[in-house]
Amino acid sequence: MNDDLFRLHNVHKEFSRGKQKITIFDNLCLHIKRGEFITIMGPSGSGKTTLLNMLGGIDKPTHGQLFFQHTDIAQFSESQLAKWRADHVGFIFQFYNLMPMLSAERNVELPLLLKNLSRAERKKRVNAALTLVGLQERAKHYPRELSGGQQQRVAIARAIVTDPDIVLCDEPTGDLDRTTATQIMEMLQTLNREFNKTIIMVTHDPEVAKYSSRQLHLDKGIFTDLETAA
């Protein structure tokens, strides 16, 4: 259990809709090891994005334990969670979520503004991240001047510029054509294999899921390991 990066123990999550309580998870348990590349699949409404939000410290369980290494982050205050996210988590979304009025390099720099770094150090890290995704020559370009695949690569650079332990991806190829999606998935695979980033990805696409080392199916709050099931 020492190599667990995340351990969810008896996690319960519910939302209120008027007077009605809607249960998303009930006694959910999950172990995620450092360096894994996990895909989570399942029908709409099964709780995939809710799970990502909890793993990323955006949301908290109604009750239960969510251990990051040996610390239960479910007990953190909002300010503690914000600091923890800044130190440990990178996010990649389907629609890139870039700021249209900022250049590629300024978009990538955004997470670094939360840290106590000099301007020179921020510039060094931004250049390194853009180089890694092959876009250093487009650093001054704005999102409207980039293709969808290039925008997603900027988003990947932004997600990794702080050197996070975990990269959380919510349908990262959902808005891309197959060729571009393949390029993005190969990039994520490189981050996992060569830089040992733990990647947890939600997708509906079985072809995209093949790039991960472990595939889980989530339905009605229950996980099935697809490789084991096969």
Secondary structure by P-SEA (a helix, b strand, c coil): cccccbbbcbbbbbbbcccbbbbcccbbbbbbccccbbbbbbcccccaaaaaaaaaccccccbbbbbccccccccccaaaaaaaaaccbbbbcccccccccccaaaaaacccccccccaaaaaaaaaaaaaaaccccccccccccccaaaaaaaaaaaaccccccbbbbccccccccaaaaaaaaaaaaaaaaccccbbbbbbccccccccccbbbbbcccccccccccc
